[in-house]
């Protein structure tokens, strides 16, 4: 039987009521900082709070609203729509006429589509409502420009270990229910609690509450690594497959391979795997990387990446992690070249900007007698008929003679390729930039 029973969860009971009691986000709430100035002056404008879960977005919204003495309405974009928004705006219009300000707090505002966000514009612009939005996603991608332009954006950081420790210690000391219990905290508890909570204060408090609620003795309740492990099933991995963290981590993964650091590449891959990323997405990105960043410096890279993609598709997780790791470490360790990638981009730029010159007659196909008679394919030199299976020939339009797009690097096999091409086209093409 639980040693205590209350309707409100610990995280709600311990929610700070003022910014002076708020832990973390000093760049926003400390003396002289923007949110503190709002609460002190009472001048509240619409703003967006962008930060990871459990970093204090809802708490800040409630403190700001309370300090302003405004009517406060809270909805969640997942479960609410335009109908609820319009009802609140209608109420706010009446409250404005009566001399009251209205704050509408929309949690997970990034879940609203364009039409739902559009419905807020007029009321925000006219001051009928003061809008506070909370999002875990980059508002540059998820909030429409017209709404962003009417709101200030405040970035919240993930809480650090000291923040989580202070929040939990305050809860143990001050919460009306926890104060009734005899709680012993092991020295390593807070390190581990921070690790498994992922910097999410709500998650950390939920774990502590669960330990206390599961205890069967009032003599002593221990909060330590064993007790935490007994409560949690899996560490809280912050990774939203559809959100910004997804793009941040895949970017770190690609850049680690490009920088020839297999250890970093494996770490970021592990973060994706632990966060539930589709293994085929990881494999697909490695196929692209093999051509974009390795290319002909190590032609086997593309073969291995394609084989890895196929194997991951056939095998599935958890064994697919081994295949992904083999491919990632190979790609990270392979010589690098983006010469092919740069070559196609240079050529595409010319195709878009320059005239589309005719194909030279000697390079044209001549399937009919008439085409042969008018010169299609005439004077074409068949390379295999010449020594070394090569003959110096013009393969570009006359107007583009001497144009070069491909400049092999000095890495891996591409160095050999560069030496061969330089010898073949000596006096015509230069392969050293």
C-alpha positions as CSV (number, residue, x, y, z in Angstrom):
1,X,0.0,0.0,0.0
2,X,1.3,3.5,-0.9
3,X,2.6,5.6,2.0
4,X,0.8,8.6,0.6
5,X,-2.0,9.3,-1.7
6,X,-2.8,12.6,-3.4
7,X,-4.6,13.6,-6.5
8,X,-1.9,15.9,-7.9
9,X,1.4,14.4,-9.1
10,X,4.6,15.5,-7.4
11,X,5.7,17.5,-10.4
12,X,2.6,19.6,-10.2
13,X,2.7,20.0,-6.4
14,X,6.3,21.3,-6.7
15,X,5.7,23.6,-9.6
16,X,7.4,27.0,-8.7
17,X,5.0,29.9,-8.3
18,X,7.5,32.7,-9.0
19,X,10.6,33.1,-11.1
20,X,12.7,33.5,-7.9
21,X,11.9,29.9,-7.1
22,X,12.5,28.7,-10.7
23,X,15.5,26.5,-11.3
24,X,17.5,26.8,-14.5
25,X,17.2,29.0,-17.6
26,X,19.1,31.8,-15.9
27,X,19.6,33.5,-19.3
28,X,15.8,34.2,-19.3
29,X,14.7,34.4,-15.7
30,X,17.6,35.9,-13.8
31,X,17.5,39.5,-12.6
32,X,17.5,41.8,-15.6
33,X,16.7,39.1,-18.1
34,X,13.7,39.3,-20.5
35,X,11.2,37.1,-18.8
36,X,12.0,38.5,-15.3
37,X,11.5,42.0,-16.7
38,X,8.1,41.0,-18.1
39,X,6.9,39.8,-14.7
40,X,8.3,42.9,-12.9
41,X,6.9,45.5,-15.3
42,X,3.7,43.7,-16.1
43,X,4.2,44.4,-19.8
44,X,3.5,41.0,-21.4
45,X,3.8,40.5,-25.1
46,X,3.2,37.3,-27.1
47,X,6.1,34.8,-27.1
48,X,7.2,31.3,-27.9
49,X,9.1,29.0,-25.5
50,X,11.2,26.6,-27.4
51,X,13.0,23.8,-25.5
52,X,13.3,20.1,-24.6
53,X,10.7,18.3,-22.5
54,X,10.8,19.0,-18.8
55,X,12.8,22.3,-19.1
56,X,10.1,24.5,-17.6
57,X,8.0,25.9,-20.4
58,X,4.6,25.4,-18.8
59,X,5.8,26.6,-15.5
60,X,7.2,29.8,-17.0
61,X,3.9,30.4,-18.9
62,X,1.9,30.1,-15.7
63,X,4.2,32.3,-13.7
64,X,4.2,35.1,-16.3
65,X,0.4,34.9,-16.5
66,X,0.0,35.0,-12.8
67,X,2.4,38.0,-12.4
68,X,0.3,39.9,-15.0
69,X,-3.0,39.3,-13.2
70,X,-4.4,38.1,-16.6
71,X,-7.1,35.6,-17.3
72,X,-5.3,32.3,-18.2
73,X,-6.5,29.7,-20.6
74,X,-4.4,26.6,-21.4
75,X,-4.9,24.1,-24.2
76,X,-2.9,21.4,-25.8
77,X,-2.6,21.5,-29.6
78,X,-2.8,17.7,-29.8
79,X,-6.3,17.5,-28.4
80,X,-7.7,21.0,-29.3
81,X,-8.6,22.6,-32.5
82,X,-9.9,25.8,-34.1
83,X,-13.3,25.4,-32.3
84,X,-11.7,25.7,-28.9
85,X,-9.4,28.5,-30.0
86,X,-12.4,30.5,-31.3
87,X,-14.3,30.0,-28.1
88,X,-11.4,31.3,-26.0
89,X,-11.0,34.3,-28.4
90,X,-14.7,35.1,-28.0
91,X,-14.4,34.9,-24.2
92,X,-11.2,37.1,-24.4
93,X,-13.1,39.7,-26.5
94,X,-15.6,40.1,-23.7
95,X,-12.9,40.1,-21.1
96,X,-11.0,42.8,-23.0
97,X,-14.2,45.0,-23.0
98,X,-14.4,44.5,-19.3
99,X,-10.8,45.6,-18.9
100,X,-9.1,42.3,-18.4
101,X,-6.2,40.8,-20.3
102,X,-6.3,37.3,-21.5
103,X,-3.3,34.9,-21.9
104,X,-3.8,31.9,-24.1
105,X,-1.1,29.2,-23.5
106,X,-0.9,26.6,-26.2
107,X,1.3,23.6,-25.3
108,X,2.9,21.8,-28.3
109,X,1.9,24.6,-30.6
110,X,3.9,22.9,-33.4
111,X,1.1,20.4,-33.6
112,X,-1.3,23.0,-35.0
113,X,-1.5,23.0,-38.8
114,X,-1.2,26.2,-40.9
115,X,-5.0,26.8,-40.8
116,X,-5.1,26.4,-37.1
117,X,-2.2,28.8,-36.6
118,X,-3.8,31.3,-39.1
119,X,-6.9,31.4,-36.8
120,X,-4.7,33.0,-34.1
121,X,-3.2,35.8,-36.2
122,X,-5.9,38.5,-36.0
123,X,-6.5,38.2,-32.3
124,X,-2.8,38.3,-31.5
125,X,-2.3,41.3,-33.7
126,X,-5.2,43.2,-32.2
127,X,-4.2,42.3,-28.7
128,X,-7.4,40.4,-27.9
129,X,-5.1,37.6,-26.6
130,X,-1.6,37.4,-25.4
131,X,-0.3,34.2,-27.0
132,X,2.3,32.0,-25.2
133,X,3.3,29.0,-27.2
134,X,5.4,26.1,-26.1
135,X,7.2,23.8,-28.5
136,X,9.9,21.2,-28.5
137,X,10.5,21.8,-32.2
138,X,12.4,24.5,-34.0
139,X,9.8,27.2,-34.6
140,X,11.5,28.2,-37.8
141,X,10.1,25.0,-39.3
142,X,6.9,24.4,-37.3
143,X,5.4,27.8,-36.7
144,X,4.2,29.9,-39.6
145,X,6.2,33.1,-40.4
146,X,3.2,35.4,-39.9
147,X,2.7,34.1,-36.3
148,X,6.4,34.1,-35.5
149,X,6.8,37.7,-36.6
150,X,4.2,38.7,-33.9
151,X,6.0,36.8,-31.1
152,X,9.3,36.8,-29.4
153,X,11.1,33.5,-29.3
154,X,12.9,32.3,-26.2
155,X,15.1,29.3,-26.3
156,X,15.2,27.1,-23.2
157,X,18.2,24.8,-22.5
158,X,18.1,21.2,-21.3
159,X,18.5,21.3,-17.5
160,X,21.9,20.2,-16.3
161,X,22.7,17.8,-13.4
162,X,22.9,20.6,-10.8
163,X,19.4,21.8,-11.9
164,X,17.9,18.3,-11.6
165,X,19.6,17.7,-8.3
166,X,18.3,21.0,-6.8
167,X,14.8,20.4,-8.1
168,X,14.6,17.0,-6.5
169,X,16.2,18.0,-3.2
170,X,13.7,20.9,-2.9
171,X,10.8,18.4,-3.6
172,X,12.0,16.0,-0.8
173,X,12.5,18.9,1.6
174,X,9.3,20.9,0.9
175,X,6.6,18.7,-0.6
176,X,3.8,18.2,1.9
177,X,3.7,14.4,1.3
178,X,7.4,13.6,0.9
179,X,8.1,15.5,4.2
180,X,6.1,12.8,6.0
181,X,8.5,10.1,4.9
182,X,12.0,9.1,6.1
183,X,14.0,9.4,2.9
184,X,17.7,8.4,2.6
185,X,19.5,9.6,-0.6
186,X,22.5,7.6,-1.7
187,X,25.5,9.7,-2.9
188,X,25.3,8.4,-6.5
189,X,21.6,8.7,-6.8
190,X,21.6,12.1,-8.4
191,X,24.2,11.3,-11.0
192,X,22.1,8.4,-12.1
193,X,18.8,10.2,-11.8
194,X,20.1,12.9,-14.1
195,X,21.3,10.2,-16.6
196,X,18.1,8.3,-16.8
197,X,15.8,11.4,-16.9
198,X,17.7,12.9,-19.8
199,X,17.6,16.4,-18.1
200,X,13.8,16.3,-17.9
201,X,12.7,17.6,-14.5
202,X,9.2,16.1,-14.8
203,X,10.7,12.7,-15.5
204,X,13.1,12.9,-12.5
205,X,10.3,13.9,-10.1
206,X,8.1,11.1,-11.4
207,X,10.8,8.6,-10.7
208,X,11.3,9.9,-7.1
209,X,7.5,9.8,-6.5
210,X,7.2,6.3,-7.9
211,X,10.0,5.1,-5.5
212,X,8.2,6.6,-2.6
213,X,4.8,5.3,-3.6
214,X,6.2,1.8,-4.1
215,X,7.8,1.6,-0.7
216,X,6.2,-0.7,1.8
217,X,7.9,0.7,4.9
218,X,7.8,4.1,6.7
219,X,11.0,3.2,8.5
220,X,13.3,4.2,5.7
221,X,12.9,4.9,2.0
222,X,16.1,4.7,0.0
223,X,16.6,6.6,-3.2
224,X,19.6,5.0,-4.9
225,X,20.7,3.5,-8.2
226,X,19.1,0.1,-7.4
227,X,15.8,1.7,-6.5
228,X,15.8,3.9,-9.6
229,X,16.6,0.9,-11.9
230,X,13.7,-1.0,-10.2
231,X,11.3,1.8,-11.2
232,X,12.4,2.5,-14.7
233,X,12.4,0.1,-17.6
234,X,14.4,2.1,-20.0
235,X,16.4,5.3,-20.0
236,X,14.6,8.4,-21.2
237,X,16.2,8.9,-24.6
238,X,15.3,12.4,-26.1
239,X,14.9,11.7,-29.8
240,X,11.9,12.8,-31.8
241,X,12.0,11.1,-35.2
242,X,10.0,13.8,-36.7
243,X,11.6,16.7,-35.0
244,X,14.6,18.9,-34.7
245,X,16.7,16.5,-32.6
246,X,16.3,13.9,-35.4
247,X,18.0,16.3,-37.9
248,X,20.6,17.4,-35.3
249,X,21.8,13.9,-34.6
250,X,21.8,12.7,-38.2
251,X,23.8,15.8,-39.0
252,X,26.3,15.0,-36.3
253,X,26.5,11.4,-37.5
254,X,27.2,12.4,-41.1
255,X,29.8,15.1,-40.1
256,X,31.6,12.6,-37.8
257,X,32.0,10.1,-40.7
258,X,33.1,13.0,-43.0
259,X,35.6,13.9,-40.4
260,X,37.0,10.3,-40.3
261,X,36.0,9.8,-36.6
262,X,34.5,6.3,-36.3
263,X,34.0,6.6,-32.6
264,X,31.9,9.7,-32.9
265,X,30.0,8.2,-35.8
266,X,29.2,5.1,-33.7
267,X,28.1,7.2,-30.8
268,X,25.6,9.2,-32.8
269,X,24.4,6.1,-34.5
270,X,23.8,4.5,-31.1
271,X,21.7,7.6,-30.1
272,X,19.6,7.1,-33.2
273,X,19.1,3.4,-32.6
274,X,18.3,3.8,-28.9
275,X,15.8,6.6,-29.9
276,X,13.9,4.2,-32.2
277,X,15.1,5.5,-35.5
278,X,14.3,3.5,-38.6
279,X,17.5,1.5,-39.4
280,X,16.8,1.8,-43.1
281,X,16.9,5.6,-42.7
282,X,20.4,5.3,-41.3
283,X,21.5,2.9,-44.0
284,X,20.0,5.1,-46.7
285,X,22.0,8.1,-45.5
286,X,25.1,6.0,-45.6
287,X,24.5,5.1,-49.2
288,X,24.3,8.8,-50.1
289,X,27.4,9.5,-48.0
290,X,29.4,6.9,-49.8
291,X,29.1,8.8,-53.0
292,X,28.9,12.3,-51.7
293,X,31.9,12.2,-49.4
294,X,34.0,9.2,-50.4
295,X,33.3,8.8,-54.1
296,X,36.1,7.4,-56.2
297,X,38.6,7.7,-53.4
298,X,37.3,4.3,-52.3
299,X,34.8,2.9,-54.9
300,X,34.1,0.0,-52.6
301,X,32.4,2.3,-50.2
302,X,29.3,2.6,-52.3
303,X,29.2,-1.2,-52.8
304,X,29.5,-1.8,-49.0
305,X,26.8,0.9,-48.2
306,X,24.4,-0.6,-50.8
307,X,25.1,-4.1,-49.4
308,X,24.5,-2.8,-45.9
309,X,21.2,-1.3,-46.9
310,X,20.0,-4.6,-48.4
311,X,21.2,-6.6,-45.4
312,X,19.5,-4.3,-42.9
313,X,16.3,-4.6,-44.9
314,X,16.5,-8.4,-44.9
315,X,17.8,-9.0,-41.3
316,X,16.0,-6.3,-39.2
317,X,16.8,-5.2,-35.7
318,X,18.4,-5.9,-33.3
319,X,21.0,-7.7,-35.5
320,X,20.9,-5.0,-38.1
321,X,22.8,-2.7,-35.6
322,X,26.0,-4.8,-36.3
323,X,25.7,-4.3,-40.0
324,X,25.1,-0.6,-39.6
325,X,28.1,-0.3,-37.3
326,X,30.4,-2.2,-39.8
327,X,29.3,0.1,-42.6
328,X,29.7,3.3,-40.5
329,X,33.1,2.5,-39.3
330,X,34.3,1.6,-42.8
331,X,32.9,4.9,-44.2
332,X,34.4,6.9,-41.4
333,X,37.8,5.3,-41.9
334,X,37.8,5.5,-45.7
335,X,39.7,8.1,-47.7
336,X,37.4,11.1,-48.6
337,X,36.6,12.9,-51.8
338,X,33.7,15.0,-52.9
339,X,35.0,15.5,-56.4
340,X,32.1,13.7,-58.1
341,X,29.6,15.6,-56.0
342,X,31.2,18.9,-56.9
343,X,31.5,17.9,-60.6
344,X,27.7,17.2,-61.0
345,X,26.8,20.5,-59.3
346,X,29.1,22.5,-61.5
347,X,27.7,20.8,-64.6
348,X,24.1,21.3,-63.5
349,X,24.8,25.0,-62.8
350,X,26.1,25.4,-66.4
351,X,23.0,23.5,-67.8
352,X,20.7,25.9,-65.9
353,X,22.6,29.1,-66.8
354,X,24.3,28.5,-70.2
355,X,22.8,27.9,-73.7
356,X,22.0,24.3,-74.4
357,X,24.5,23.6,-77.2
358,X,23.8,21.0,-79.9
359,X,25.4,17.6,-79.6
360,X,28.4,17.5,-82.0
361,X,27.6,15.4,-85.2
362,X,30.4,12.9,-84.6
363,X,28.8,12.0,-81.2
364,X,25.3,11.5,-82.5
365,X,23.6,8.2,-83.0
366,X,22.9,7.2,-86.6
367,X,20.3,4.4,-86.7
368,X,19.1,5.2,-90.2
369,X,20.8,5.7,-93.6
370,X,19.5,9.2,-93.9
371,X,21.1,10.2,-90.6
372,X,24.4,8.8,-91.7
373,X,24.2,10.7,-95.0
374,X,23.8,14.0,-93.2
375,X,26.8,13.4,-91.0
376,X,25.4,11.8,-87.8
377,X,28.3,9.7,-86.3
378,X,30.8,10.6,-89.0
379,X,34.4,10.9,-88.0
380,X,33.8,9.3,-84.6
381,X,36.9,7.7,-83.3
382,X,36.3,4.4,-81.5
383,X,38.7,4.3,-78.5
384,X,39.1,0.6,-78.5
385,X,40.6,0.8,-82.0
386,X,43.6,2.8,-80.6
387,X,46.6,1.9,-78.4
388,X,45.7,1.9,-74.8
389,X,42.0,2.0,-75.7
390,X,42.2,5.8,-75.8
391,X,42.2,8.6,-78.4
392,X,42.1,12.3,-77.9
393,X,38.7,13.4,-79.0
394,X,36.3,16.3,-78.4
395,X,33.3,15.1,-76.4
396,X,31.9,18.5,-75.5
397,X,30.2,21.0,-77.8
398,X,32.7,23.2,-79.6
399,X,31.5,26.2,-77.6
400,X,32.5,24.5,-74.4
401,X,35.9,23.2,-75.5
402,X,38.3,22.9,-72.6
403,X,35.6,23.0,-69.9
404,X,36.3,20.9,-66.8
405,X,34.0,19.8,-64.0
406,X,35.8,16.9,-62.4
407,X,39.0,17.4,-60.4
408,X,40.0,14.2,-58.7
409,X,41.5,14.4,-55.2
410,X,44.8,13.1,-54.0
411,X,43.1,10.6,-51.7
412,X,42.8,6.8,-52.1
413,X,42.1,5.4,-55.6
414,X,41.2,8.8,-56.8
415,X,44.9,9.8,-56.8
416,X,45.6,6.9,-59.2
417,X,42.7,8.1,-61.4
418,X,44.0,11.6,-61.3
419,X,47.5,10.5,-62.5
420,X,46.0,8.5,-65.3
421,X,43.7,11.2,-66.6
422,X,46.5,13.8,-66.4
423,X,48.7,11.6,-68.6
424,X,45.9,10.9,-71.1
425,X,44.8,14.5,-71.5
426,X,48.2,16.0,-71.2
427,X,48.3,19.4,-72.9
428,X,44.5,19.6,-73.0
429,X,43.2,19.3,-69.4
430,X,44.8,20.3,-66.1
431,X,43.9,18.2,-63.0
432,X,45.7,20.3,-60.5
433,X,43.5,23.3,-59.5
